[in-house]
Amino acid sequence: MVGTTELAKRVAKKTGVTQKTARAVIQAFLAEIVDEVKKGNRVNLVGFGIFEQRIQKARKARNPKTQAIIKVPQKKKFAFKPSIKIKYL
């Protein structure tokens, strides 16, 4: 798995900026995506995919301990739909 630090090293090497600057840009970029999705906007990165907020419908579920049926309320979920270019790598 590759984390933010490793990505920052690679971006810094390719762009000629410091790792600290690259890490700050990556973190700011990701924060902007999350902020826009929280506002209800879709973020479309052409050739990569779409970040969006989806509504999961209310449903009934079963408590595994007691076997009682409980109601799970509707909730918002963060979703990513990859583009065709990366979907089947």
Backbone hydrogen bonds in HBPLUS format (Angstrom, degrees):
<---DONOR---> <-ACCEPTOR-->    atom                        ^
c    i                          cat <-CA-CA->   ^        H-A-AA   ^      H-
h    n   atom  resd res      DA  || num        DHA   H-A  angle D-A-AA Bond
n    s   type  num  typ     dist DA aas  dist angle  dist       angle   num
A0007-LEU N   A0003-GLY O   3.00 MM   4  6.27 164.2  2.02 155.0 160.0     1
A0008-ALA N   A0004-THR O   2.81 MM   4  5.95 156.1  1.86 148.6 155.6     2
A0009-LYS N   A0005-THR O   2.99 MM   4  6.28 151.2  2.07 145.8 153.2     3
A0010-ARG N   A0006-GLU O   3.09 MM   4  6.37 160.9  2.12 150.5 154.7     4
A0011-VAL N   A0007-LEU O   2.85 MM   4  6.07 163.8  1.87 156.5 161.1     5
A0012-ALA N   A0008-ALA O   2.86 MM   4  5.88 160.5  1.90 145.8 151.8     6
A0013-LYS N   A0009-LYS O   3.03 MM   4  6.19 154.9  2.09 143.7 150.2     7
A0014-LYS N   A0010-ARG O   3.03 MM   4  6.25 157.0  2.08 146.3 152.1     8
A0015-THR N   A0011-VAL O   2.89 MM   4  5.96 149.7  1.99 151.8 159.7     9
A0016-GLY N   A0012-ALA O   2.82 MM   4  5.44 138.4  1.99 141.7 149.2    10
A0022-ALA N   A0018-THR O   2.96 MM   4  6.24 163.9  1.99 151.1 155.8    11
A0023-ARG N   A0019-GLN O   2.84 MM   4  5.99 161.1  1.87 150.5 155.3    12
A0024-ALA N   A0020-LYS O   3.02 MM   4  6.21 156.4  2.07 143.2 149.7    13
A0025-VAL N   A0021-THR O   2.95 MM   4  6.22 155.2  2.02 151.1 157.5    14
A0026-ILE N   A0022-ALA O   2.96 MM   4  6.19 163.7  1.99 152.4 156.7    15
A0027-GLN N   A0023-ARG O   2.92 MM   4  6.10 166.6  1.94 152.3 156.0    16
A0028-ALA N   A0024-ALA O   2.95 MM   4  6.04 155.8  2.00 143.2 150.2    17
A0029-PHE N   A0025-VAL O   2.87 MM   4  5.99 157.3  1.92 149.4 155.8    18
A0030-LEU N   A0026-ILE O   2.99 MM   4  6.24 165.3  2.01 153.5 156.4    19
A0031-ALA N   A0027-GLN O   2.97 MM   4  6.09 156.2  2.03 143.6 150.7    20
A0032-GLU N   A0028-ALA O   2.95 MM   4  6.15 151.8  2.03 146.1 153.2    21
A0033-ILE N   A0029-PHE O   3.11 MM   4  6.44 154.0  2.18 147.2 153.9    22
A0034-VAL N   A0030-LEU O   3.07 MM   4  6.37 165.7  2.09 152.5 155.4    23
A0035-ASP N   A0031-ALA O   2.89 MM   4  6.09 161.5  1.92 149.7 155.2    24
A0036-GLU N   A0032-GLU O   2.95 MM   4  6.10 163.7  1.98 150.6 154.3    25
A0037-VAL N   A0033-ILE O   3.03 MM   4  6.24 160.4  2.07 151.3 156.8    26
A0038-LYS N   A0034-VAL O   2.90 MM   4  6.10 155.5  1.96 150.2 157.3    27
A0039-LYS N   A0035-ASP O   3.10 MM   4  6.37 140.3  2.27 140.6 150.7    28
A0039-LYS N   A0036-GLU O   3.17 MM   3  5.11 125.7  2.48  92.2 105.9    29
A0041-ASN N   A0036-GLU O   3.03 MM   5  5.44 151.0  2.11 160.1 151.0    30
A0040-GLY N   A0037-VAL O   2.94 MM   3  5.08 153.3  2.01 104.5 113.1    31
A0043-VAL N   A0051-PHE O   2.89 MM   8  5.07 166.4  1.91 150.5 155.2    32
A0051-PHE N   A0043-VAL O   2.87 MM   8  5.07 162.3  1.90 146.3 150.6    33
A0045-LEU N   A0049-GLY O   2.89 MM   4  5.41 166.3  1.91 174.3 169.8    34
A0048-PHE N   A0045-LEU O   2.81 MM   3  5.37 156.2  1.86 143.9 146.0    35
A0049-GLY N   A0045-LEU O   2.97 MM   4  5.41 155.6  2.03 143.2 151.1    36
A0083-SER N   A0048-PHE O   2.90 MM  35  5.23 162.1  1.93 123.1 120.1    37
A0050-ILE N   A0081-LYS O   2.86 MM  31  5.17 157.1  1.91 141.2 147.4    38
A0081-LYS N   A0050-ILE O   2.84 MM  31  5.17 161.3  1.87 149.5 155.9    39
A0052-GLU N   A0079-ALA O   2.90 MM  27  5.31 161.8  1.93 150.1 153.7    40
A0079-ALA N   A0052-GLU O   2.75 MM  27  5.31 161.7  1.79 171.9 170.8    41
A0054-ARG N   A0077-LYS O   2.79 MM  23  5.18 163.3  1.82 153.0 158.0    42
A0077-LYS N   A0054-ARG O   2.69 MM  23  5.18 158.1  1.74 157.6 163.3    43
A0056-GLN N   A0075-LYS O   2.73 MM  19  5.33 172.7  1.74 174.4 172.7    44
A0075-LYS N   A0056-GLN O   3.10 MM  19  5.33 154.4  2.17 141.5 149.5    45
A0059-ARG N   A0072-VAL O   2.96 MM  13  5.27 157.3  2.01 147.7 155.1    46
A0072-VAL N   A0059-ARG O   2.73 MM  13  5.27 172.9  1.74 168.3 169.1    47
A0061-ALA N   A0070-ILE O   2.87 MM   9  5.39 163.6  1.90 157.4 162.6    48
A0070-ILE N   A0061-ALA O   2.76 MM   9  5.39 161.9  1.79 151.0 157.5    49
A0063-ASN N   A0068-ALA O   2.83 MM   5  5.37 169.4  1.84 159.5 161.4    50
A0067-GLN N   A0063-ASN O   2.66 MM   4  4.94 139.4  1.82 149.7 157.8    51
A0086-ILE N   A0083-SER O   3.17 MM   3  5.70 136.5  2.37 110.0 119.3    52
A0087-LYS N   A0083-SER O   2.90 MM   4  5.86 135.9  2.10 151.1 164.9    53
